[in-house]
Amino acid sequence: MKRFLLIAMLILLVLPSLNAYEYHKQSTDLAFAITSNNATACNLTTINAPGSLIIINQEGNRTSQTFNFSIGGDNYSEFGVYCHNLECSDGFTMITGDKCYEINYFGKELTSSQSTLYIGLLAILIFILLITLFGIKYLPSDNKKDDQGRILSINFIKYLRLPLSLFAYFLFTGIIFLSSNVAYAFLSEQLGAKILFAIFSILLSVSPIILILLVISFFVKFFNDKEIQRMLNRGIFPQGKI
């Protein structure tokens, strides 16, 4: 009879703390604790990971009647539910239970309002990008010329193409980054998210080169136009570029 009461007490005191369901961020260390008034030792044996079983065999670090566990983040590389299988004993009776975590990109549950915010922000950025590209398309790219191709005047509006092009490039880079985050957050399969993040990394790494090339092109055109302007001031109408 005493043994039955002891088992019932262990179940009431230990298992409720083992069955709590929480969220945790992907590939980060996890620390959690369980408490029992009767157990003298608790051991984390294995983790039921998505598609695999991870062997841990970690004895809980006891502080009074609380048992602390710490697991490396490399065990949480995939999305899904990870259930930690635990065994607690009072020296006579062994009670088993589990503590489960949902592993995702953010480490927290995404609400419908948050998902709407992400999708809405992405749609707004795409709309701004399209408007920017549309504006660049209709900006002049050269100076004003007559029917014979002679330059009549310098068209300074064309210089707006450079800042708008830089803005469009970095906006597109940001859209790719946000898209990868959205894919990580809402897609169980991470391949698409990884591809998007790889594209973002490439765009970001080559951005200094693109910036330098565009700035060089800007100054080449600027000094060329200054020379053309001097010729126009003397009444000379050059044909094409000099």
C-alpha positions in Angstrom: 0.0 0.0 0.0 2.8 2.4 0.9 4.5 1.6 -2.4 1.4 2.4 -4.4 1.0 5.7 -2.6 4.6 6.6 -3.3 4.2 5.8 -7.0 1.0 7.9 -7.2 2.7 10.8 -5.5 5.7 10.7 -7.9 3.3 10.7 -10.8 1.4 13.7 -9.5 4.6 15.7 -8.6 6.9 14.8 -11.4 4.9 14.1 -14.6 3.0 17.4 -14.7 6.2 19.3 -14.9 7.5 16.8 -17.6 4.5 17.2 -19.9 4.7 21.0 -20.3 4.8 22.0 -24.0 6.9 25.0 -25.0 8.7 26.5 -28.0 12.5 26.7 -28.6 14.7 28.4 -31.2 16.4 26.2 -33.8 20.1 25.3 -33.2 20.4 27.0 -29.8 21.2 25.5 -26.4 18.3 24.4 -24.3 18.1 24.4 -20.5 15.2 23.3 -18.5 14.4 22.0 -15.0 11.9 19.6 -13.4 10.9 19.5 -9.7 9.8 16.7 -7.4 9.4 16.5 -3.7 10.3 12.8 -3.6 12.7 11.9 -6.5 16.4 11.6 -5.5 17.7 11.4 -9.1 16.4 12.3 -12.6 18.1 11.3 -15.8 17.6 12.5 -19.4 18.0 9.3 -21.4 17.0 10.2 -25.1 15.3 12.7 -27.2 12.7 11.8 -29.8 13.7 14.1 -32.6 11.9 14.4 -36.0 12.9 11.2 -37.8 15.6 10.1 -35.3 16.4 9.2 -31.7 19.2 11.2 -30.0 21.0 9.4 -27.1 21.8 11.8 -24.3 22.1 9.9 -20.9 22.5 13.1 -18.9 22.0 13.1 -15.1 20.1 16.1 -13.9 22.1 18.6 -11.8 20.2 18.5 -8.4 19.6 21.7 -6.5 17.3 20.8 -3.5 14.4 19.0 -5.3 15.0 20.6 -8.7 16.9 18.8 -11.4 18.5 20.9 -14.1 19.4 19.8 -17.7 21.4 21.5 -20.4 21.5 20.2 -24.0 23.6 21.6 -26.8 22.0 23.4 -29.7 23.4 21.0 -32.3 20.8 18.5 -31.3 18.0 20.9 -32.5 19.0 21.5 -36.1 15.6 20.5 -37.6 12.1 21.9 -37.2 9.5 19.8 -35.4 8.7 18.4 -32.0 11.5 17.1 -29.7 10.4 15.1 -26.7 12.9 14.6 -24.0 12.5 11.2 -22.3 13.2 11.3 -18.5 13.5 8.8 -15.7 13.1 9.9 -12.1 13.6 7.6 -9.1 13.3 7.9 -5.3 15.8 5.0 -4.9 13.1 2.3 -5.1 10.6 3.3 -7.8 11.4 4.5 -11.3 8.9 6.8 -13.0 9.2 7.9 -16.7 7.9 10.9 -18.5 8.8 13.4 -21.2 9.1 17.1 -21.8 8.4 18.3 -25.3 9.5 21.4 -27.2 8.4 22.7 -30.6 11.6 23.8 -32.5 11.1 26.6 -35.0 13.1 29.5 -36.4 11.9 32.1 -34.0 11.6 30.1 -30.8 8.1 31.1 -30.2 4.6 30.5 -31.5 3.6 32.6 -34.5 0.1 34.0 -34.3 -2.1 34.7 -37.3 -1.6 38.5 -36.7 2.1 38.1 -36.9 1.9 36.0 -40.0 -0.4 38.6 -41.6 2.2 41.3 -40.6 5.0 39.4 -42.3 3.1 38.8 -45.5 1.8 42.3 -45.6 5.2 43.8 -45.1 6.6 41.6 -47.9 3.8 42.7 -50.2 4.5 46.4 -49.5 8.2 46.0 -50.2 7.6 44.2 -53.5 5.1 47.0 -54.5 7.7 49.7 -53.7 10.3 47.7 -55.7 8.0 47.5 -58.7 7.3 51.3 -58.5 11.0 52.0 -58.3 11.8 49.9 -61.3 8.9 51.4 -63.2 10.3 54.9 -62.4 13.8 53.9 -63.5 12.5 52.6 -66.8 11.0 56.0 -67.7 13.9 58.2 -66.6 16.1 59.4 -69.4 19.4 57.6 -69.8 21.1 60.0 -72.1 21.3 63.7 -73.0 18.8 65.5 -75.2 19.7 65.1 -78.9 18.4 66.3 -82.2 17.4 64.1 -85.2 21.0 63.9 -86.3 22.2 62.6 -83.0 23.9 65.9 -81.9 23.8 66.7 -78.2 21.6 69.8 -77.6 21.7 69.9 -73.8 22.7 68.0 -70.7 19.9 66.0 -69.1 20.6 66.1 -65.4 17.5 64.0 -64.5 19.3 60.9 -65.7 21.5 61.1 -62.7 18.5 60.0 -60.6 18.9 56.5 -62.1 22.0 55.8 -59.9 20.4 56.4 -56.5 17.2 54.7 -57.6 19.2 51.7 -58.9 21.0 51.4 -55.6 17.8 51.7 -53.7 16.2 49.0 -55.9 19.1 46.7 -55.5 19.2 46.9 -51.7 15.5 46.8 -51.5 15.5 43.5 -53.5 18.2 42.2 -51.2 16.0 43.0 -48.2 13.0 41.3 -49.9 15.0 38.1 -50.4 16.1 38.2 -46.7 12.6 38.7 -45.5 11.3 36.0 -47.8 13.9 33.5 -46.3 12.6 34.4 -42.8 9.0 33.9 -43.9 10.0 30.5 -45.4 11.8 29.5 -42.3 8.8 30.5 -40.2 6.0 28.9 -42.2 7.5 26.1 -44.2 8.3 22.8 -42.6 10.7 22.0 -45.4 13.8 24.3 -45.1 15.3 23.8 -48.5 13.5 26.8 -50.0 14.4 29.0 -47.1 18.1 27.9 -47.3 18.2 28.7 -51.1 16.7 32.2 -50.4 19.2 32.9 -47.7 22.0 31.7 -49.9 20.8 34.2 -52.6 20.7 36.9 -50.0 24.2 36.2 -48.8 25.5 36.4 -52.4 23.7 39.6 -53.1 25.0 41.1 -49.9 28.6 40.0 -50.5 28.7 41.4 -54.1 27.0 44.7 -53.1 30.3 46.6 -52.4 31.5 45.7 -55.9 28.2 46.8 -57.5 28.3 50.0 -55.4 31.9 50.8 -56.5 31.1 50.1 -60.2 28.0 52.3 -60.1 29.8 55.2 -58.4 32.7 55.0 -61.0 30.1 55.0 -63.8 28.4 58.0 -62.2 31.6 60.1 -62.1 32.7 59.0 -65.6 29.4 60.3 -67.0 29.5 63.4 -64.8 33.0 64.5 -66.0 32.1 63.6 -69.6 29.0 65.8 -69.3 31.0 68.7 -67.9 33.2 68.5 -71.0 30.2 68.4 -73.3 28.7 71.4 -71.4 31.8 73.4 -72.0 31.6 72.6 -75.7 27.9 73.6 -75.8 28.7 76.9 -74.1 31.1 77.6 -77.0 28.4 76.8 -79.5 29.7 73.4 -80.4 27.1 70.6 -80.6 29.0 67.3 -80.3 27.6 64.2 -81.8 27.3 61.2 -79.4 29.8 60.9 -76.5 33.2 62.4 -76.4 
